[in-house]
């Protein structure tokens, strides 16, 4: 492999000749050989937006020559569009401020800019710190990139997937609105409801999660940029933060604002904690929905078996013909991971010391992983499972007719004590509720048929 010599304030270092990064990036690759988790590409893309916006703001304020500002912006656009991710090798487990990822971007933009200047014959050169990082610090750029990436991924990736699954389940709820089945509480028989009513609860879970995610993600619109090193804005124009936020909004088409208190923006990540809390709430709902689906589809002959789900692949390497609820299993595993991510994010966010939180990379890594996993698993569950849910009407009818909890409808007519006696006696004698009620002399057959009306039980009227 060919190398070239780069230098920083610590001296010379060898860098692969075909890479655009510089000395500080190279040092990071050598000093942090930890794990396989690289900085998310969404953060790289967010940094290209940020550096483009910063160059534009500096030009607006007369702090940078137009030739330099134009080149930085052009290179950032090229990086974002061409996806040159092989020039961004750094792992998550690095300095907690994300300094090395900020410098990785500064070095790549400077290197590529200088290549372009040389090829055009221009004598202008770009410095990674003095130009690409002008008016900035890693302490305000990395949290800004965090918010840009987080908000965009929530809106562009997560919410569309959630909406798709919600739509499928709503259509299923409408389709099965008249299918009366037995309800279950505490894993025991309860009073009946329709399958559509049961599924409507799932739909409303997703609706509420959607509302909470939208509401909490609004906090991510506030950006740390302009705070520089400790929040005072040293070495930046007083209008730099606002100007940059305006340019970020222009580039992304998403509204962002410069945080009103940069001291908060550098040292606290409560906004991401809050937004991820809504993701955890979604994970909890998805855990419940996917568990309900696999319980209701259990069997095919020794389980509940009230619904069927698509058979996507063989379920066992030893048991021929076995089919498992694999999409439910994948979705529940994602839910577990998201809950673990939430714990990590909350703990990391609690570790801000004085003017800076130094757990930023792990916070955003876990946040973006949660978004990606939730979105992907919902799309998979929707396509490979939810869309194919069908009813086993024979089993549903059998379960609802055999349930002792239909006796609940007799409470207003004969009282709780007598109704309980009917249920217990029927269970002990292995007889029907109707047979037992008549045998005990509490009701006639005609009265029993009048009172045990499934339609009235699932849609009671005053």
N, C-alpha and C positions, 0 to 999 in steps of 0.2 A: 504493500500500500504506500502511495506517495503522501508526503506530508509537507506542510508549509509552517513557517515560524510565525506565531502571533505573540503579542506581548500585552501585559497589563501592568498594574502598579506593583505586582509581585515578581515581574520579570518575564522571560521568554518561555514559551511552551509550544510543543508540536501539536498541530491540528491536522486532521485528514484533509488532503488537498481538495477533495471534491465536495467538502461541506462548507456551508456559508457562515457557520458560527465562528466565534472568536475565542479568546483566551479564557474568559470567565466561564463560558459554557463548557469548554474542554476540562477545566479544573473540576467542575461539578460532576461531569461524567466519571472522572477518576476518583473523586472523593466520596461519592455516594453510590456505591455499588450495592444498593439495597432494594431487594424485591424486583418485581417485573412491572409494577404499576407506573406507567408513564403519565406525564401531565396530560389531562384530557384534551383532545383536539378542539373541543368547544372553547377551552381557555385560550388556545393558540389563535383561533379565529377571533375571539373577543379582543385579544391583544392587537390584532391587525386593525380592527375597528378603532380601538383606543389610540394607537399610535398615529393613525391617519387623522383622527379628530384633533389630537394634540398638535400635529404639524399645522393643520388648518387654523387652529386657535392662535398658535404662536405667530402665524403669518398675519392674521387679522389684527393682532395687537402690536405689530411692528417688531416682534422679537426674533424673526427669522426671515432670511432672504427668500423671496418667492421661488427661486430656482431650487433651493434645498427643500422647501416645504412641498413644492410640487412633486419632486422626485420621491420624497418619503411617502407621500400619499399614493403615488403611482405604484410603488413597490408593495405597499401594504395591500392594495387592491389585487396586485398580481399574486401575492402569497395566499390571499383568501380565496381567489378564484381557481388558482392552479393546484391548491392543496399540497404545498411543498412540505409535508409533515416530516419528511426524513431529515430535515434540518433542525428539528425540535426534539431532541432525544432525551430530555431530562426526566428523571423519575419524580414521583410525588414526594418521596422521602428526602427532602433537601432542606434548605433553610426555611424556617417557618413563616417568613415574611413573603416568600416567593421571589426573593431578590434574583436568584439565578435564572428563573424563568423570564423575568422582566429583562434581564441582561441578555438572555438567549435571543429574545425578540429584537432588542436594540442592536445586537451584533449582526444578526441575519439581515435586518433592514439596512444597516450601514454597509455591510459587505456587498449586498446586491445593488444598492444605490451606486456605490463606487464602481462596480463593474459596468453599470449602465453609463455612468459619466465617462469612464475611460473609453468605452466603445464608441461614444459620440464625439470624442475628442475634447470634451470639456475638462477644465482644470479644477473644477469644484470638487470638494470631497466632503463626505459625511462622517461625523464621529458618533460612535454609539452613545456616549454619555452626553457630550456637549450639544448634539443636534437631535438625535432620535429621542433621547430622554430629557430634552430641554423642558424646564418648568415642572419636572416630575420627580418623584421618588418611587422606589418599589413599594414603599409603604402606603402610597395612595393609588398607584396603578394596579397592583395585584387585586386589592379588594374591589376596585372598579371593574376590572375584567371578570371577577367572580359574579358580580351582579348582572353584568351584560349577558354572560353565558347562562346564568341561572334563569333569568327572566325569559330569554329567547327560547331556551329548551322547554320550559314549562308551557309557553304559549304555542310553540311550533311543533313540539313532539308529544308532550303529555296530554294536553287538553283535547286535541283531535282524536287520540286513541281512546280516551275516556268517553268522549261523545259517541264514538262508533259502537262501543260495547253497550253504552246506555241505550242507544237506539235499538239495537238488537234485542235487548232484554225487554224493552217497552213493547216491541212488536210481539214478542212471545207472551208477555203478560196479557195483552189484548186477545191473542189467539186462544189462550187457555182460561179466559175469564169465567167461563161457565162450567169448568171441570171441577166438581166438588170433591175434595179430598179431606182426609183427616188431618187435623193440626197436631203439632207436637210441642210440648214444653217440658223442660227437664229430661228430654229424650223419652218422654212417656206420652201416651195418647192424650190428646186434648180435644176441644170442640172443633168442628169442621170449618173449613174455609175453602175458597177456590184456589186452584193452582195459580191463577192469574193474580189473585190478591197476594199470595205468598211472594210471587215474583215482583209485584209492584213495590214491595218493601225493598227488594234489591235495587230496583230502578231509583227509588227515592234516596237510597244510600249514595248512589253515584251522583245524583243531582246535588245532594248536600255537600259531598266531597268536592264537586266541581265548583260550587259557590265558595267554599272555604279556600280552595286553592287559588281561585281568581282573586279573592279578597286579600289573602295573605301575601300573594306575589306582588301586589301593588307596592309593598314596602321595598321591593328590590329595585324600584325605579330611582332610588336615591343613591348617588354616587360619591365616593370619597375623593375623586380627582380634584386637585386644587389644594389639598391639605399638605402635600409634599411629605416632609420627614416626620413631623410630630403633630401636624394639624394646624400649624400656624400659617402655612403657605409660603414659607421662606423660599426665595429664588423663583417665585411665580408671581405673575401679575395678578392683582386682586380680582380681575374679571376672568382669569384663565379657567377656573373651574366651571363657571357658568357657560362660557363660550365653548368649552370642550364638550360639556353635556349636550349643548344644542347641536353641535356637529355629530355627536354620537346618535342623537335622535334622527338627524337627517340621513345618516348613512344606513341605519338599521330600519328606519320606518317605525320605530318604537320610541315612545316618549320617555326620556330620562331627565333627571334633575340633579343639580349639584347639591349635595347634602348641606343642610343649613348649619350643621355642627360637625366640622371635620375631625375634632378630637374624638367624638363618638364614632365616626365612620372608620377611623383607623384601628381603634382598640376594641370595638364591640362588633359582634356578628349576630346580634339578637334578631335582626331582620331575616337572616337565613335560617336561624333556629325556628323562628315563627313560621316561615314558609314551609320548611321541612316538616313541621308538626302537622300541617295539612296533608302532606304526602303520607305521613304515618297513619293519619286517620283514613285515608284512602286505602292504604295497605291493610288496615284492620277490617274494613268493609269487604275488600277483595278476598281476604282470608275467610270471612264468614260466607260469602257467596259461593266461593269455590268448594268449601267444605259442605255446604248444603247440597250443591249439585252432585258431589260424589257420594254423599249419603243417600240421596233420593234415587240415584242410579245404581246403588249397590246391588249385587246379585251375581248372575241374573236370576238364580232360583232360591238363594238362601239369604237375600238381603231385603231391603225395602222395595226396590225395583219399580217405583212409581213413574219414573221417567227413564228414557234411554238417551244415551249420548253417542256420538260417532265413534266407531272403532277405527282408530287411526293407525295402529300398528299392533303386532303380536305382543301380548302382555307378559309372557313368561318364556324363559329358555328351556323349561322342563315340563310345564303344564300346557299341553296342546289346546288350542282354542280359547285360551284365557285372554281377556281384554281388560286393560286397566284404565282408570281415569287420569291419564298422564297429564292432560292439560291442567286439571285441577291441582295436581301435585306440583307442577312447575310454577303455577301461580302462587300457591301457598309458600313455596320456597322463596320466591321473590318477596313476598310479604314479610317473611322472617328476616331476610337480608335488609330490607328497608327499615324494619324496626331496630335492627342492630346499627344501621347507619345513623339512625336518629339518636341513639345513645352516644355514639362516637361524636357526632356533630355537637350535641348539647354539652358534652364534657369538654371538647376542644374549645368551644366558644366561651366556656367559663374560665379559660386560662389566660385571658388578657392581662398583661402586667404593665402598669403605668400607661405609656402612650401607644402601645402596640400589642395586638394579639399575634402570637407567632405560631399559630396552628392553622394558618390559612389554607395551605395546599390540601391537607387531609379533610378539611371542612368541605371545600368545593369538590374534591374528588368524590366524596361520599354523596354529596347532594346530587351531582350529575349522574352518578351511577344509579341512584334511586329513580331519578327521572327516566333514564334510559331503560332500566329494567321494568319499571311499571308500565311504561308505554309499550315496549315490545311484548311483554307478557299479556297485556290486555288485548292487543291486536291478535296475538296467537290464540288466546282463549276464545275470543270472539269468533274467529274464522274456523278454528278446529274443534270447537265444543259448543259454545252458546248457540250459534246459528243452527246447529243440528239437533237441538233438544226436542224430543218428541214425548208424547204421553203414552203410558201403558194403562189404558182405561180399565182393563180387566182387573189388574192389581189394585188400582186406586179404588174401584168400586168395592172390591173384596175388603180392603182395609177399612173403608169408611163404614160399611154396613156391619162389620164385626166389632167396631169400637164400642167399648162400654161407656165412653165419655159422652155419647149422645144422650145419656141420661140427664145431662145438665139441663136440657130443655124442659125436663119435668119439674124442676125446682119451683117455678111460680105456681104450679098446679097442685102438687102434693107435698111440697116442702123438701128441704135438704136432707133431713134424716131418712125419710122414706125412700127418696131417690138413691141415697147412698146404700140403703139396704138392698134395693133392687140390683144395683151394680155389683155389690159384693156377693150376693146370692147367685147371680147369673155367672159370675166368674168361677165360684166354687162348684156350681153344678154343671158348668160348661154348656149353659143354655143361653138363649137369646134374651135380650132385655124385654122384648115383648112377651115372651112366654113367662118370664119371671114376674113381670108386673101384673099380668092377669092371674097367675097362680097365687100371688100374695094378696090378691083382692084389692089392689090399689087403683087399678084402671081397667076399663074394658078395652077390647081390641080396637074398637072405633075411636075411643079417646086417645089411645096410644098413637094410632096412625095420624090423628089430628095434631097432636102435640109434637111428635117427632117429625118435623117437616124440615128437610135439609135446606131447602131454598130460604126458608125463614131464618134458619140458624146462621147461614152465611151472610144474609142481608137483613138483619133484624130491623123492624120498624116499631116506633113507639106506639 
